[in-house]
Amino acid sequence: MKTRLKAAAAPAVLGAAMLAGCTTMPDTPPPPMAGAPATADIPQGTGYFAQPSSLPFQAPDFTQIDDADYGPAFEQAMEIHNAEVQAIIDNPSPPTFSNTIVALEKSGRMLGRVATVFYALTGANTNDTLDAIDAEVSPRLSAHFDGITLNPALFQRVKAVYDNRAAMAMTPEDAKLLEETYDQMVHAGAMLTETQKDEVKQINTRLSTITTEFSQKLTEATKQNALVVDSRDALAGLSDAEIEAAAKAATERGMPGKYVIALQNTTQQPLLSTLQDRDTREALFAKSWSRAEQGGDTDTRALIAEIAALRARKAAIFGQPDWATYQMWDRMAENPTTALGFMQRMVPALAATQRREAAMLNEAIADEGKNFEVRPWDWQMYADKVKKARYDFDPDAVKPYFEVRTVLEDGIFHAANQLYGLSFSRRDDLPVYHPDVWTYTVFDRDGSELGVFYFDPFQRDNKRGGAWMSNFVDQNRLFGTKPVIYNVLNIPKAPEGEPQLVSWDNVETMFHEFGHALHGFFADQTYPSLSGTAVARDFVEYPSQVNEMWASDPQVLANYAKHHETGATIPTEMIDKIQEAARFNQGYELGEVVEAALLDMKWHALSAEEAAAIDTPAEVDAFEEKALKELGLEVSLVPPRYRSSYFRHIFSNPAGYSAGYYSYLWTEMLDRDSRDWFRENGGLTRENGDHFRATVLSRGGTQDYFEMYKAFAGRDPRVEPMLEARGLIEGATATSGGDETGIR
């Protein structure tokens, strides 16, 4: 998942971008347009955030920041930002690209510095103090940005420049920035009546409050609803290290002698594949499924009803039929019809696959002499057994070959070196926000310093679930800054003294998140608002998914997949089995994602009247049940990856991935077609890496996405490679041809 502190000239709402391998996001408002020319009327900031950090690359100095600093820093930064914008409005000179559009882009730098650090911590290392500040400041930030984007005097200056664009000499990036600034202000409501603007402001402020509340409730619900087990026997099937970790977690929570299994963010829980006791599996699944539906302070359903109603009402103010239509204005897919049509093409084959695989699992259960049919809490265990029988593949057998630091340094970094000429140097001099965070200097192909990379791999109770990437500092030439980027994951930490081994899924997630990092490191833009991962929601996951392909590349594997005890390289036949087995269980693995994406669209296809009719937790449940039944998939066996009540992607900030969870599937289509291109052109080579960097990774948000893709692949994207890779069709790409099967 990619979280984006989007430096937009006209941020209408506080939002963050999010992923398939990434499963949640911090609620990150965009750092505003990044210091207008100093005037006597612009206050001077004080405290740590008043100036850029003095550390290398302007990396944050966590030794100099206290939790109590954030409230006053936000206060000052908003005051300064307002003064900078007012200076633009009051400029007596006629509006120009420089004195209006670029000046906006330069404004709000202190606010950006505060926000990037604060929201990194509330995502990865929060506490009660930070959560309280978040709850207090989020609605104020929403109102602050509304005061800018809906300011009629400012919009008149922006519009004057926009209307004169045909007569202006601009670079393509200048023209794109002007277009983005104007379009975002219009989308925010700049052309609404004053009465409509007032209502939009009220909605935005309320959404900021309740989506922050949703996120905080969900974090606490996930923590509180960890499964507590009294007996070691109930954990049969887990390794000694996993049982020891569960005992340690219980002790840390004040329950010595018991065992605690913390919940992951998704419906399915990793340990369901190995727990032998069916009652324990069912109990763990039930904890996951109902985590935020227990009533009381951690129940999120009333918030969901209000969020959906407010979003639908806001869309209606703009004359749009629903939130999905309003929200998709800047997407590659452009509208809900395209996204829904793309997903619905998969449903018939996917439903048939779910039924076929369920029958196979029931046969495996019967072969063991068991008298039950597969349920969601049984699925992963028996899917693994069928995989082992059919493909002789045991997921636990590969883990000894994947030690987390080796995967990162000898796998991910090695692939980046082979493709792009990058090199990495571990450093211990930069302060970090938690002892488990590692830092590296990244060097470009010519040996110059490209940026700094932070890696935060391990699960903590005060870290949100899932995995994500974002920036502490964006690349841009306007201020001469280089990227400072972090990856956050939630890998269960091994007991002290034990090797930190990871599953194949975690390996792919690590490659995925670093794909986002590469997108940020290779940014080559003048303006922060267009830099790196500042791209459409349904494009941002594409580079990260492409990077997953190198996890199983034979040359890369030979360099990092080493047995932690013997040093032996993982056998080729074991990797072959991983890849063969990957086509099995797609009824679940693809099904849960498609169901979640369609559930997202169902919520956000509601009209204002329909959404207003859903008012209580019971009505939320009823809507979800009806929506899932209508999908045409086997949801009783394969529940969605996220249930509404813990669907952080779409309900945890004012925009998030709402009407956008389909993006993971859309970008997988781009990814699978791109993998075909790489294979057709020689695979892991510098020539291919440089081409991908030049046409995609370095382009940021400066080009039309279809044109960007075509510059890379020489064709429009095709859906068939994705369906073939998922095992839903056979050999379609061999007969597909450009315009006949292209998605556009």
C-alpha positions in Angstrom: 0.0 0.0 0.0 1.1 3.5 -0.7 0.2 6.3 1.6 0.5 9.7 0.0 0.9 13.0 1.7 -0.2 14.7 -1.5 1.3 18.1 -1.9 -1.6 19.4 -4.0 -2.2 23.1 -4.7 -5.9 22.7 -3.8 -6.5 19.8 -1.4 -10.3 19.6 -1.0 -10.1 16.9 1.7 -7.6 15.4 3.9 -6.6 12.2 2.2 -4.0 9.5 1.8 -3.3 7.1 -0.8 -3.1 3.2 0.0 -2.5 -1.8 -1.2 -3.0 -5.8 -2.4 0.2 -6.5 -0.6 -0.5 -3.4 1.4 -3.5 -3.8 3.6 -4.1 -0.5 5.3 -3.0 3.1 5.5 -2.3 5.8 7.9 -4.8 8.7 7.8 -2.5 11.2 6.3 -3.6 14.6 5.2 -1.7 16.1 2.3 1.1 18.4 3.2 0.0 21.4 1.6 1.5 23.3 -1.1 4.9 23.5 -0.1 6.8 28.9 1.6 5.6 31.8 -0.4 7.9 34.8 -0.7 8.5 36.2 2.8 6.7 39.4 3.6 6.3 41.4 6.8 2.8 40.0 7.2 3.8 36.4 7.2 4.6 35.2 10.8 7.8 33.4 11.5 7.6 29.9 13.0 9.3 28.7 16.1 10.3 25.3 17.3 11.7 22.2 15.6 9.4 22.3 12.5 10.0 26.0 11.7 12.9 25.2 9.5 13.9 22.1 7.4 15.8 19.5 9.4 19.6 19.9 9.6 20.1 16.2 9.2 21.3 14.7 5.9 18.5 14.9 3.3 16.4 16.9 5.8 15.5 13.6 7.5 13.5 14.1 10.7 15.4 14.3 13.9 13.3 12.3 16.3 15.6 13.1 19.2 14.5 16.7 19.0 10.7 16.1 18.7 8.4 15.6 21.7 4.7 14.6 21.4 3.8 17.9 23.0 5.4 19.7 20.0 2.8 18.7 17.5 -0.2 20.7 18.7 1.6 24.1 18.8 3.4 23.3 15.5 0.2 22.6 13.7 -1.2 25.8 15.1 1.7 27.9 13.9 1.9 26.2 10.6 -1.7 26.8 9.7 -1.4 30.4 10.6 1.7 30.8 8.5 0.1 28.9 5.6 -2.9 31.2 5.7 -0.7 34.3 5.6 1.2 32.9 2.7 -2.0 32.3 0.7 -3.3 35.7 1.7 -0.1 37.3 0.3 -0.8 35.6 -3.0 -4.4 36.9 -3.0 -3.2 40.4 -2.1 -0.5 40.6 -4.7 -1.3 43.7 -6.7 0.3 42.3 -9.9 -1.9 40.5 -12.4 -2.1 36.8 -11.9 0.7 34.8 -13.5 1.8 31.2 -13.4 4.8 32.3 -11.2 3.0 34.6 -8.7 -0.1 32.4 -8.3 0.4 28.7 -9.2 4.1 28.4 -8.3 3.5 30.6 -5.2 0.8 28.2 -4.1 3.1 25.3 -4.7 5.6 27.0 -2.4 3.2 27.7 0.4 2.7 25.6 3.6 6.1 24.1 3.9 6.1 24.1 7.7 2.7 22.5 7.7 4.0 19.8 5.4 6.9 19.1 7.7 4.7 18.7 10.7 2.1 16.5 8.9 4.6 14.1 7.4 6.2 13.2 10.7 3.0 13.3 12.7 1.0 11.0 10.5 4.0 8.7 10.0 3.9 8.2 13.8 0.2 7.8 14.2 0.4 5.0 11.6 3.5 3.2 12.8 4.1 4.1 16.4 1.1 5.9 18.0 0.2 6.5 21.6 -2.7 8.0 23.5 -1.2 11.5 23.3 -0.8 11.4 19.5 -4.3 9.9 19.0 -5.8 12.8 21.1 -3.9 15.3 19.0 -5.1 13.6 15.8 -8.7 13.7 16.9 -8.4 17.4 17.8 -6.4 18.6 14.8 -8.0 16.6 11.9 -11.2 18.6 11.7 -9.2 21.8 12.0 -7.0 20.8 9.1 -10.0 20.0 7.1 -11.5 23.4 7.7 -8.1 25.0 7.1 -7.7 23.4 3.6 -11.3 24.2 2.8 -10.6 27.8 3.7 -8.0 27.8 1.0 -9.5 25.7 -1.8 -12.9 27.3 -1.5 -11.5 30.9 -1.2 -13.2 32.8 -4.1 -10.5 35.4 -4.4 -7.8 32.8 -4.7 -9.8 30.8 -7.2 -10.2 33.9 -9.4 -6.5 34.3 -9.6 -6.0 30.6 -10.4 -8.8 30.7 -13.0 -7.3 33.8 -14.6 -4.1 32.0 -15.2 -5.9 28.8 -16.4 -8.1 30.8 -18.8 -5.0 32.4 -20.3 -3.0 29.1 -20.6 -3.2 28.9 -24.4 -1.2 32.2 -24.6 1.5 31.1 -22.1 4.8 29.5 -22.7 5.0 26.6 -20.3 6.8 23.3 -20.0 4.7 20.2 -20.0 5.1 19.9 -16.3 4.1 23.5 -15.8 1.0 22.9 -17.9 0.2 19.8 -15.8 0.6 21.7 -12.5 -1.7 24.4 -13.7 -4.3 21.9 -14.9 -4.1 20.0 -11.6 -4.4 23.1 -9.5 -7.4 24.4 -11.3 -9.2 21.0 -11.5 -8.6 20.2 -7.9 -10.1 23.5 -6.8 -13.1 23.0 -9.0 -13.5 19.4 -7.7 -13.2 20.8 -4.1 -16.1 23.2 -4.8 -14.7 26.4 -6.0 -17.5 26.9 -8.5 -20.3 26.1 -6.0 -22.6 28.8 -4.5 -21.7 30.2 -1.2 -24.5 28.1 0.5 -23.2 25.0 -1.2 -19.6 25.8 -0.1 -20.7 26.2 3.5 -22.4 22.8 3.4 -19.4 21.2 1.8 -17.1 22.7 4.5 -19.4 21.3 7.2 -19.4 17.9 5.6 -15.6 17.9 5.2 -15.0 18.9 8.8 -17.4 16.2 10.1 -15.9 13.5 7.8 -12.4 14.4 9.1 -13.6 13.9 12.7 -15.5 10.7 12.2 -13.0 9.0 9.9 -10.2 9.7 12.4 -12.5 8.3 15.1 -13.2 5.2 12.9 -9.4 4.6 12.6 -8.8 4.9 16.3 -11.7 2.7 17.2 -10.5 0.1 14.8 -7.0 0.1 16.0 -8.3 -0.4 19.6 -10.8 -3.0 18.5 -8.1 -5.0 16.7 -6.0 -4.9 19.9 -8.8 -5.8 22.3 -10.2 -8.7 20.2 -7.0 -10.6 20.1 -7.7 -14.3 20.8 -6.9 -15.3 24.4 -6.2 -19.1 24.8 -5.9 -20.8 28.1 -4.3 -24.1 27.0 -1.1 -24.8 25.0 -2.9 -27.8 23.6 -5.4 -25.5 21.9 -2.4 -24.2 19.9 -1.4 -27.5 18.5 0.1 -27.1 15.0 2.0 -23.9 15.8 5.8 -23.9 16.1 7.5 -23.6 19.5 8.5 -20.1 18.5 5.0 -19.1 17.6 3.7 -20.5 20.9 6.4 -18.7 22.8 5.5 -15.5 21.1 1.8 -16.0 22.0 2.8 -16.6 25.7 5.0 -13.5 25.7 2.2 -11.4 24.2 -0.1 -12.6 27.0 2.4 -11.8 29.7 2.9 -8.3 28.2 -0.9 -7.8 28.4 -1.0 -8.8 32.1 -2.1 -12.4 31.5 0.8 -14.7 32.4 0.2 -18.3 31.8 -2.2 -17.6 28.9 -1.6 -17.2 25.2 -2.5 -14.3 23.0 -2.9 -14.4 19.2 -3.0 -10.8 17.9 -5.2 -10.1 15.0 -4.0 -9.1 11.5 -5.9 -6.4 9.7 -7.6 -8.8 7.2 -10.5 -11.2 7.6 -8.3 -14.3 7.2 -5.6 -14.8 9.9 -2.2 -16.3 9.0 -2.3 -18.9 11.8 -5.6 -20.4 10.6 -3.5 -22.4 8.1 -1.6 -24.3 10.9 -3.9 -24.4 14.0 -5.0 -28.0 14.3 -7.8 -27.5 16.8 -11.0 -26.6 14.8 -12.6 -24.8 17.7 -9.5 -22.6 18.1 -9.6 -21.8 14.4 -13.3 -20.9 14.6 -12.7 -18.8 17.6 -9.9 -16.9 15.9 -11.9 -16.3 12.8 -14.9 -15.1 14.9 -12.7 -12.6 16.7 -11.5 -11.3 13.3 -14.9 -11.2 11.7 -16.7 -9.4 14.6 -13.8 -7.3 16.0 -15.4 -3.9 15.4 -19.0 -5.1 16.0 -19.1 -5.7 19.7 -21.0 -2.6 20.7 -19.5 -0.1 23.0 -16.6 2.2 22.3 -14.9 0.1 19.6 -18.0 -0.6 17.4 -17.5 1.3 14.1 -20.9 0.6 12.4 -22.6 3.9 13.4 -19.7 5.7 12.0 -19.9 3.8 8.7 -23.5 4.8 8.3 -22.7 8.5 8.8 -19.6 8.4 6.6 -21.6 6.9 3.7 -24.4 9.3 4.1 -22.1 12.4 4.2 -20.2 11.3 1.2 -23.3 10.6 -0.8 -24.7 14.0 0.2 -21.5 15.8 -0.8 -21.6 14.1 -4.2 -25.2 15.3 -4.6 -24.2 18.9 -4.0 -21.8 18.5 -6.9 -24.6 17.2 -9.1 -23.2 13.6 -9.1 -25.4 10.5 -8.6 -23.1 9.0 -6.0 -19.8 9.2 -4.2 -18.0 6.8 -6.6 -18.8 9.0 -9.6 -17.6 12.1 -7.7 -14.5 10.4 -6.3 -13.2 8.9 -9.6 -12.8 12.2 -11.4 -9.0 11.9 -11.7 -8.6 8.1 -12.0 -7.1 6.1 -14.8 -10.4 4.2 -15.1 -12.3 7.5 -15.0 -15.7 6.2 -13.9 -17.4 3.5 -11.9 -18.8 1.8 -15.0 -15.3 1.1 -16.3 -14.1 -0.2 -12.9 -17.2 -2.3 -12.3 -17.2 -3.8 -15.8 -13.5 -4.7 -15.4 -14.3 -6.6 -12.2 -17.5 -8.2 -13.3 -15.7 -9.8 -16.2 -14.0 -12.0 -13.6 -17.1 -13.0 -11.6 -18.4 -16.1 -13.6 -15.0 -17.8 -13.8 -14.2 -16.8 -10.3 -17.4 -18.2 -8.9 -16.9 -21.5 -10.7 -13.4 -21.6 -9.3 -14.6 -21.1 -5.8 -17.1 -23.9 -6.1 -14.6 -26.2 -7.7 -11.9 -25.5 -5.0 -14.5 -25.9 -2.2 -15.3 -29.4 -3.5 -11.6 -30.3 -3.5 -11.3 -29.1 0.1 -14.4 -31.1 1.2 -12.9 -34.1 -0.4 -9.7 -33.6 1.5 -11.7 -33.2 4.7 -13.6 -36.5 4.0 -10.3 -38.3 3.2 -9.2 -37.5 6.8 -12.4 -39.1 8.1 -13.8 -35.8 9.3 -17.5 -35.2 9.3 -17.9 -31.5 8.3 -17.8 -29.3 5.2 -15.3 -26.6 4.7 -16.0 -23.2 6.4 -13.9 -20.0 6.2 -11.9 -20.9 9.2 -11.0 -24.3 7.6 -10.2 -23.0 4.1 -6.6 -22.1 4.4 -5.6 -25.2 6.3 -7.1 -27.5 3.8 -6.0 -25.4 0.8 -2.5 -25.9 2.1 -3.1 -29.6 2.5 -4.4 -29.9 -1.1 -1.4 -27.8 -2.3 0.9 -30.2 -0.6 -0.8 -33.2 -2.0 -1.1 -31.8 -5.6 2.1 -29.9 -5.8 4.2 -31.3 -3.0 4.4 -27.8 -1.6 4.6 -27.0 2.1 4.6 -23.3 2.9 6.5 -23.9 6.2 9.2 -25.7 4.3 10.3 -22.5 2.5 10.5 -20.2 5.5 14.0 -21.3 6.6 15.3 -19.8 3.3 13.9 -16.4 4.0 15.5 -14.4 6.8 14.1 -10.8 6.8 17.4 -8.9 6.6 18.8 -11.2 4.0 15.6 -10.8 1.9 15.9 -7.0 2.1 19.7 -6.6 1.5 20.5 -9.6 -0.7 17.2 -9.9 -2.5 15.3 -6.6 -2.8 18.4 -4.4 -2.9 20.2 -6.9 -5.3 17.3 -6.8 -7.8 17.3 -3.0 -7.6 21.1 -3.1 -8.4 20.7 -5.4 -11.3 17.8 -3.5 -12.8 18.6 0.1 -12.0 22.3 0.2 -10.9 21.4 1.2 -7.3 23.5 0.5 -4.3 22.8 0.7 -0.5 24.7 1.5 2.6 23.4 0.8 6.1 23.7 3.7 8.4 23.3 4.0 12.2 23.6 7.8 12.6 20.1 8.8 11.7 17.6 9.0 14.6 14.6 6.7 14.3 11.2 6.6 15.9 11.5 3.0 17.1 14.6 0.8 17.7 13.3 -1.7 15.1 13.7 0.8 12.3 16.7 0.4 9.9 18.0 3.1 7.7 20.0 3.1 4.5 21.6 5.6 2.1 20.6 4.8 -1.5 23.1 5.6 -4.2 22.2 6.1 -7.9 23.7 4.3 -10.9 26.4 7.1 -11.2 27.3 6.8 -7.5 25.5 9.9 -6.4 23.3 10.0 -3.3 19.7 9.3 -4.4 18.0 9.4 -1.0 17.4 7.7 2.3 15.4 4.6 3.0 13.8 3.7 6.4 12.6 0.1 6.9 10.2 -0.7 9.8 9.3 -4.5 9.5 7.8 -5.8 12.7 4.3 -5.9 14.2 3.5 -3.8 17.3 0.3 -3.2 19.2 0.6 0.5 18.5 1.1 0.1 14.7 -1.8 -0.2 12.3 -2.2 -3.4 10.4 -0.9 -4.0 6.9 2.0 -2.5 5.0 2.6 0.8 3.4 5.1 3.3 2.0 5.3 7.1 2.3 7.8 10.0 2.3 9.3 12.1 5.0 10.7 14.3 2.3 9.6 14.4 -1.4 11.9 14.8 -4.4 11.5 18.1 -6.2 13.7 20.6 -7.9 11.7 23.6 -6.6 13.3 23.2 -3.2 16.2 21.0 -4.3 15.2 18.1 -2.0 15.9 14.4 -2.4 13.5 11.7 -1.3 13.4 10.3 2.3 11.1 7.3 2.1 9.9 4.7 4.6 8.4 1.2 4.3 6.2 -0.1 7.1 5.2 -3.8 7.5 3.6 -6.0 10.2 5.8 -9.1 10.3 5.4 -11.0 13.6 8.6 -10.6 15.4 10.5 -13.7 16.4 11.4 -14.3 20.1 14.7 -13.0 21.2 17.6 -15.1 19.8 15.4 -16.8 17.2 16.1 -16.2 13.5 13.6 -13.7 12.0 12.1 -16.0 9.3 9.3 -14.8 7.0 6.7 -16.5 4.8 6.7 -16.3 1.0 3.7 -13.9 1.3 5.8 -11.6 3.5 8.7 -11.8 1.0 6.3 -10.6 -1.8 5.0 -7.9 0.4 8.5 -6.6 1.1 9.3 -6.5 -2.7 5.9 -4.8 -3.2 6.5 -2.0 -0.7 9.9 -1.4 -2.1 8.4 -1.0 -5.5 6.5 2.0 -4.1 9.9 3.2 -2.7 11.5 3.0 -6.1 8.6 5.0 -7.6 9.5 7.7 -5.0 13.3 7.5 -5.3 13.2 7.8 -9.1 11.0 10.9 -9.0 12.3 13.5 -11.4 9.9 16.5 -11.0 10.2 20.2 -10.5 7.0 20.4 -8.4 6.2 18.4 -5.2 2.5 18.1 -6.2 3.5 16.0 -9.2 6.5 14.1 -7.7 7.0 10.4 -7.5 3.9 8.6 -6.2 1.6 11.7 -6.6 -0.4 9.7 -9.2 -4.0 8.4 -9.5 -5.2 5.9 -6.9 -5.6 3.3 -9.7 -2.1 3.8 -10.9 -0.1 4.1 -7.7 -0.1 0.3 -7.0 1.2 -0.6 -10.5 4.9 -0.1 -10.0 4.9 -1.8 -6.7 3.1 -4.9 -8.1 5.6 -5.1 -10.9 8.4 -5.2 -8.4 7.0 -8.3 -6.9 8.0 -10.3 -10.0 11.6 -10.1 -9.1 11.0 -12.0 -5.8 10.9 -15.3 -7.7 13.4 -14.4 -10.4 16.0 -17.2 -10.5 18.9 -14.8 -10.5 17.6 -12.9 -7.6 16.6 -16.0 -5.6 20.0 -17.4 -5.9 21.4 -14.3 -4.2 19.0 -14.2 -1.2 17.1 -17.4 -0.7 19.6 -19.1 1.6 18.8 -21.5 4.4 19.5 -19.7 7.6 21.4 -22.6 9.1 23.1 -24.3 6.2 23.5 -21.4 3.8 22.2 -23.6 1.0 20.3 -21.9 -1.8 16.6 -22.7 -2.0 16.2 -25.6 -4.5 14.9 -24.7 -7.9 12.2 -27.3 -7.6 10.9 -25.7 -4.5 10.5 -22.4 -6.3 8.8 -24.2 -9.2 6.4 -25.6 -6.6 5.7 -22.2 -5.2 4.8 -20.9 -8.7 2.7 -23.9 -9.6 0.9 -23.8 -6.4 0.2 -20.1 -6.7 -2.4 -20.8 -9.4 -4.4 -22.9 -6.9 -6.6 -21.3 -4.3 -7.5 -18.4 -6.5 -11.1 -18.9 -5.6 -10.1 -17.5 -2.2 -7.1 -15.3 -2.8 -8.6 -13.4 -5.7 -12.2 -13.9 -4.5 -11.7 -12.1 -1.2 -10.2 -9.1 -3.0 -12.8 -8.9 -5.7 -15.5 -9.1 -3.0 -14.0 -6.3 -1.0 -13.6 -4.1 -4.1 -17.2 -4.7 -5.1 -18.4 -4.1 -1.5 -16.6 -0.8 -1.6 -18.3 0.1 -4.8 -21.7 -0.9 -3.3 -21.3 1.4 -0.4 -20.2 4.3 -2.6 -22.8 3.8 -5.4 -25.6 4.8 -2.9 -27.6 7.9 -3.7 -27.9 10.5 -1.0 -31.5 9.2 -0.2 -30.4 5.6 -0.1 -27.4 6.3 2.1 -29.5 8.4 4.5 -31.8 5.5 5.0 -29.0 3.4 6.6 -28.8 4.7 10.1 -28.1 2.0 12.6 -25.6 -0.8 13.2 -28.3 -3.3 12.3 -29.0 -1.5 9.0 -25.3 -1.4 8.2 -25.2 -5.2 8.7 -28.3 -5.7 6.6 -26.9 -3.6 3.7 -23.6 -5.4 3.8 -25.3 -8.8 3.8 -27.5 -7.8 0.8 -24.6 -6.3 -1.1 -22.5 -9.4 -0.6 -25.3 -11.8 -1.7 -25.8 -9.8 -4.9 -22.2 -10.3 -6.0 -22.7 -13.8 -7.4 -19.8 -15.2 -5.5 -19.6 -17.8 -2.7 -19.3 -15.3 0.1 -20.4 -17.8 2.8 -17.2 -19.8 2.1 -15.0 -17.0 0.9 -15.8 -13.8 2.9 -14.4 -10.5 1.7 -10.8 -9.5 2.6 -12.3 -6.7 4.7 -15.7 -6.5 6.3 -17.3 -3.0 6.3 -16.7 -2.6 10.0 -12.9 -3.0 9.6 -12.4 -1.8 6.1 -9.8 0.8 7.0 -8.9 1.5 3.4 -12.2 3.1 2.6 -13.5 4.5 5.9 -10.5 5.7 7.8 -10.0 9.1 6.3 -12.2 11.5 4.3 -11.2 10.0 1.0 -8.8 7.1 1.3 -9.4 4.2 -1.0 -13.2 4.9 -1.0 -14.5 3.8 -4.5 -10.9 2.9 -5.1 -10.2 -0.5 -3.6 -10.6 -1.9 -7.2 -7.3 -0.2 -7.8 -5.4 -3.3 -6.6 -7.1 -5.4 -9.3 -6.8 -2.7 -12.0 -3.1 -2.2 -11.3 -2.6 -6.0 -11.2 -3.9 -6.0 -14.8 -1.2 -3.4 -15.7 1.4 -5.4 -13.7 0.7 -8.8 -15.3 0.8 -7.3 -18.8 4.1 -5.6 -17.9 5.5 -8.9 -16.7 4.8 -10.3 -20.1 6.8 -7.3 -21.6 9.8 -7.9 -19.3 9.8 -11.6 -20.1 9.5 -10.9 -23.9 12.5 -8.5 -23.6 15.0 -10.5 -21.6 13.8 -10.1 -18.0 16.2 -8.8 -15.3 18.5 -6.4 -17.3 19.7 -2.9 -16.9 18.3 -2.0 -20.3 14.8 -3.1 -19.2 15.1 -1.4 -15.8 16.3 1.9 -17.3 13.4 1.8 -19.8 10.9 1.2 -17.0 12.5 4.0 -15.0 12.4 6.4 -17.9 8.9 5.7 -19.0 7.1 5.0 -15.7 9.0 5.3 -12.5 10.4 8.8 -13.1 7.3 10.3 -14.6 5.3 11.0 -11.4 1.9 12.5 -12.1 3.0 14.5 -15.2 1.4 12.5 -18.0 -1.8 10.7 -19.0 -1.6 7.2 -17.5 -2.6 5.3 -20.7 0.0 7.3 -22.6 2.6 6.5 -20.0 1.8 2.8 -20.1 1.9 2.8 -23.9 5.3 4.6 -23.8 6.5 1.7 -21.7 4.8 -1.4 -23.3 4.1 -0.1 -26.8 0.4 -1.0 -26.4 -2.6 -0.5 -24.3 -2.9 -2.8 -21.3 -4.5 -6.2 -21.7 -6.6 -8.0 -19.0 -5.8 -11.5 -20.3 -2.4 -11.9 -18.7 -3.9 -11.3 -15.3 -6.7 -13.8 -15.8 -4.2 -16.3 -17.1 -1.9 -15.8 -14.2 -4.8 -16.2 -11.8 -5.7 -19.5 -13.5 -9.1 -18.3 -14.6 -8.3 -18.7 -18.3 -5.7 -20.6 -20.3 -3.2 -19.2 -22.8 -5.2 -16.1 -23.8 -2.2 -13.9 -24.2 -0.9 -16.0 -27.0 -3.8 -14.9 -29.1 -4.4 -11.4 -27.8 -3.6 -8.4 -29.9 -3.3 -4.8 -29.0 -6.5 -2.9 -29.7 -8.7 -6.1 -29.9 -8.1 -7.0 -26.2 -6.8 -3.8 -24.8 -8.7 -2.5 -21.7 -9.2 1.0 -23.1 
